[in-house]
Amino acid sequence: MGFFIDNFKYKTTLIGNESILIEGHRGITSFRDEEVIVRVRGGSVKINGRKLIVEEINGEEVLVKGSITTVEVRV
């Protein structure tokens, strides 16, 4: 089961605590094993967890996998 936020600027889909897909990103500003910050229009999405990896990135989507503990939307 997933959870998503769609605010017409970007879409975030969280699948369990194992992966998150962000559509409409504007790049990654920070990447560490325990934290990934993805720029989106109007702010950023901060993903915290353990053993985080960027599984896939392209011009439209970012897929982050690992043990996700929190997701913060920053405006």
N, CA, C and O of each residue as an XYZ file, in Angstrom:
300
protein
N       0.841     -1.171      0.000
C       0.000      0.000      0.000
C       0.889      1.238      0.000
O       1.952      1.237      0.621
N       0.468      2.279     -0.682
C       1.269      3.485     -0.778
C       0.521      4.709     -0.290
O      -0.691      4.672     -0.074
N       1.247      5.775     -0.124
C       0.710      7.065      0.275
C       1.303      8.086     -0.670
O       2.497      8.032     -0.966
N       0.493      9.020     -1.151
C       1.064     10.015     -2.039
C       0.547     11.405     -1.745
O      -0.563     11.586     -1.243
N       1.378     12.387     -2.072
C       1.040     13.797     -2.000
C       1.127     14.317     -3.424
O       2.162     14.171     -4.074
N       0.068     14.913     -3.909
C       0.064     15.485     -5.257
C      -0.434     16.918     -5.126
O      -1.633     17.158     -4.976
N       0.489     17.860     -5.183
C       0.108     19.256     -4.998
C       0.206     20.049     -6.295
O       0.334     21.273     -6.256
N       0.151     19.388     -7.427
C       0.201     19.988     -8.761
C       1.583     20.520     -9.124
O       1.780     20.970    -10.252
N       2.521     20.483     -8.226
C       3.890     20.893     -8.514
C       4.796     19.673     -8.615
O       5.716     19.630     -9.431
N       4.521     18.690     -7.778
C       5.262     17.444     -7.768
C       4.380     16.387     -7.112
O       3.379     16.710     -6.473
N       4.757     15.142     -7.274
C       4.003     14.041     -6.682
C       4.971     13.152     -5.920
O       6.028     12.784     -6.433
N       4.603     12.810     -4.694
C       5.424     11.955     -3.849
C       4.633     10.701     -3.509
O       3.518     10.786     -2.996
N       5.205      9.545     -3.792
C       4.550      8.280     -3.480
C       5.462      7.467     -2.565
O       6.579      7.110     -2.939
N       4.970      7.183     -1.368
C       5.721      6.398     -0.383
C       5.130      4.991     -0.366
O       3.927      4.820     -0.165
N       5.972      3.994     -0.575
C       5.529      2.602     -0.585
C       6.124      1.919      0.633
O       7.315      1.607      0.668
N       5.273      1.688      1.640
C       5.739      1.131      2.905
C       6.789      2.043      3.513
O       6.665      3.267      3.461
N       7.810      1.454      4.084
C       8.937      2.258      4.564
C      10.202      1.896      3.791
O      11.318      2.076      4.276
N       9.998      1.372      2.556
C      11.123      0.868      1.783
C      11.482      1.696      0.564
O      12.624      1.646      0.109
N      10.535      2.459      0.018
C      10.862      3.257     -1.159
C       9.949      4.468     -1.275
O       8.814      4.464     -0.798
N      10.474      5.505     -1.921
C       9.719      6.719     -2.175
C      10.049      7.187     -3.592
O      11.210      7.220     -3.997
N       9.018      7.540     -4.320
C       9.157      8.034     -5.682
C       8.696      9.479     -5.699
O       7.583      9.790     -5.276
N       9.559     10.364     -6.190
C       9.224     11.782     -6.308
C       9.233     12.143     -7.777
O      10.261     12.047     -8.448
N       8.070     12.561     -8.274
C       7.928     12.962     -9.664
C       7.900     14.482     -9.733
O       7.248     15.131     -8.916
N       8.598     15.045    -10.697
C       8.659     16.493    -10.847
C       9.747     17.134     -9.998
O       9.601     18.277     -9.564
N      10.832     16.413     -9.758
C      11.935     16.926     -8.934
C      12.758     17.961     -9.707
O      12.635     18.109    -10.923
N      13.592     18.663     -8.958
C      14.503     19.642     -9.550
C      15.945     19.395     -9.126
O      16.775     20.304     -9.129
N      16.222     18.159     -8.766
C      17.589     17.786     -8.405
C      17.724     17.350     -6.962
O      16.816     17.530     -6.151
N      18.875     16.775     -6.660
C      19.195     16.326     -5.302
C      20.184     17.314     -4.717
O      21.228     17.577     -5.315
N      19.865     17.869     -3.541
C      20.756     18.844     -2.913
C      21.660     18.219     -1.858
O      22.714     18.767     -1.537
N      21.250     17.074     -1.318
C      22.062     16.403     -0.315
C      21.812     14.903     -0.424
O      20.677     14.456     -0.584
N      22.897     14.137     -0.332
C      22.760     12.684     -0.370
C      23.756     12.068      0.592
O      24.969     12.215      0.440
N      23.220     11.377      1.585
C      24.023     10.607      2.526
C      23.294      9.301      2.812
O      22.134      9.133      2.436
N      23.966      8.400      3.466
C      23.404      7.098      3.809
C      22.140      7.225      4.664
O      21.273      6.353      4.617
N      22.029      8.309      5.448
C      20.901      8.474      6.370
C      19.980      9.636      6.001
O      18.997      9.885      6.699
N      20.286     10.357      4.907
C      19.463     11.514      4.550
C      19.599     11.844      3.069
O      20.705     11.892      2.531
N      18.463     12.070      2.421
C      18.441     12.528      1.039
C      17.496     13.725      0.986
O      16.367     13.652      1.471
N      17.961     14.830      0.392
C      17.109     16.002      0.211
C      16.942     16.224     -1.281
O      17.916     16.367     -2.020
N      15.680     16.249     -1.709
C      15.333     16.407     -3.120
C      14.649     17.757     -3.293
O      13.678     18.056     -2.598
N      15.147     18.567     -4.211
C      14.510     19.847     -4.516
C      13.258     19.617     -5.349
O      13.244     18.806     -6.275
N      12.213     20.349     -4.997
C      10.973     20.354     -5.770
C      10.526     21.806     -5.894
O      11.013     22.673     -5.168
N       9.614     22.067     -6.799
C       9.123     23.435     -6.951
C       8.480     23.884     -5.647
O       7.583     23.219     -5.128
N       8.934     24.997     -5.127
C       8.373     25.544     -3.899
C       9.015     25.038     -2.627
O       8.564     25.400     -1.540
N      10.058     24.208     -2.712
C      10.694     23.721     -1.489
C      11.531     22.482     -1.707
O      12.238     22.355     -2.708
N      11.441     21.560     -0.746
C      12.217     20.328     -0.828
C      11.519     19.217     -0.063
O      10.618     19.458      0.741
N      11.955     18.004     -0.332
C      11.489     16.821      0.385
C      12.717     16.186      1.028
O      13.670     15.819      0.342
N      12.681     16.062      2.354
C      13.798     15.478      3.100
C      13.405     14.069      3.532
O      12.381     13.870      4.186
N      14.227     13.105      3.160
C      13.983     11.695      3.469
C      15.050     11.252      4.457
O      16.243     11.370      4.179
N      14.630     10.746      5.603
C      15.549     10.244      6.619
C      15.373      8.742      6.745
O      14.273      8.217      6.569
N      16.464      8.054      7.050
C      16.392      6.611      7.230
C      17.775      6.002      7.358
O      18.728      6.661      7.774
N      17.865      4.739      6.994
C      19.124      4.005      7.056
C      19.366      3.316      5.717
O      18.438      2.844      5.060
N      20.618      3.273      5.341
C      21.039      2.610      4.097
C      20.254      3.118      2.886
O      19.816      2.337      2.042
N      20.085      4.441      2.818
C      19.355      5.034      1.702
C      20.219      5.049      0.450
O      21.413      5.343      0.503
N      19.597      4.728     -0.669
C      20.278      4.793     -1.962
C      19.338      5.439     -2.973
O      18.117      5.312     -2.881
N      19.928      6.129     -3.933
C      19.153      6.641     -5.060
C      19.175      5.533     -6.106
O      20.165      5.338     -6.810
N      18.083      4.827     -6.187
C      17.978      3.676     -7.097
C      17.895      4.133     -8.549
O      18.462      3.510     -9.446
N      17.173      5.240     -8.762
C      16.978      5.730    -10.131
C      16.746      7.235    -10.095
O      16.075      7.751     -9.202
N      17.312      7.932    -11.080
C      17.065      9.353    -11.236
C      17.065      9.669    -12.731
O      17.929      9.209    -13.477
N      16.094     10.451    -13.145
C      16.049     10.938    -14.520
C      15.458     12.341    -14.501
O      15.292     12.908    -13.421
N      15.146     12.902    -15.611
C      14.644     14.265    -15.673
C      13.302     14.477    -15.011
O      12.934     15.612    -14.708
N      12.564     13.408    -14.781
C      11.217     13.510    -14.208
C      11.102     12.934    -12.797
O      10.370     13.476    -11.969
N      11.821     11.835    -12.513
C      11.595     11.086    -11.283
C      12.885     10.790    -10.522
O      13.966     10.668    -11.098
N      12.724     10.679     -9.202
C      13.787     10.194     -8.318
C      13.183      9.063     -7.496
O      12.120      9.224     -6.898
N      13.863      7.917     -7.468
C      13.431      6.785     -6.658
C      14.492      6.533     -5.598
O      15.643      6.235     -5.915
N      14.089      6.656     -4.320
C      14.992      6.431     -3.199
C      14.528      5.168     -2.481
O      13.339      5.000     -2.210
N      15.476      4.282     -2.175
C      15.159      3.044     -1.462
C      16.026      2.934     -0.224
O      17.100      3.530     -0.140
N      15.546      2.169      0.723
C      16.240      1.940      1.985
C      15.219      1.769      3.082
O      14.044      1.512      2.817
N      15.663      1.911      4.308
C      14.765      1.854      5.461
C      14.383      3.292      5.815
O      15.119      3.981      6.521
N      13.231      3.735      5.321
C      12.791      5.123      5.479
C      12.080      5.287      6.805
O      11.137      4.559      7.114
N      12.549      6.266      7.598
C      11.929      6.510      8.914
C      11.031      7.740      8.901
O       9.969      7.725      9.523
N      11.431      8.805      8.207
C      10.598      9.999      8.132
C      10.733     10.667      6.763
O      11.755     10.549      6.088
N       9.677     11.365      6.381
C       9.669     12.174      5.162
C       9.140     13.535      5.560
O       8.044     13.642      6.110
N       9.915     14.586      5.284
C       9.510     15.949      5.617
C       9.368     16.751      4.337
O      10.250     16.735      3.479
N       8.249     17.452      4.218
C       8.041     18.368      3.099
C       8.337     19.756      3.614
O       7.715     20.218      4.570
N       9.284     20.422      2.983
C       9.710     21.768      3.408
C       9.323     22.780      2.341
O       9.572     22.581      1.152
N       8.717     23.853      2.784
C       8.337     24.929      1.846
C       9.130     26.176      2.123
O       8.952     27.185      1.440
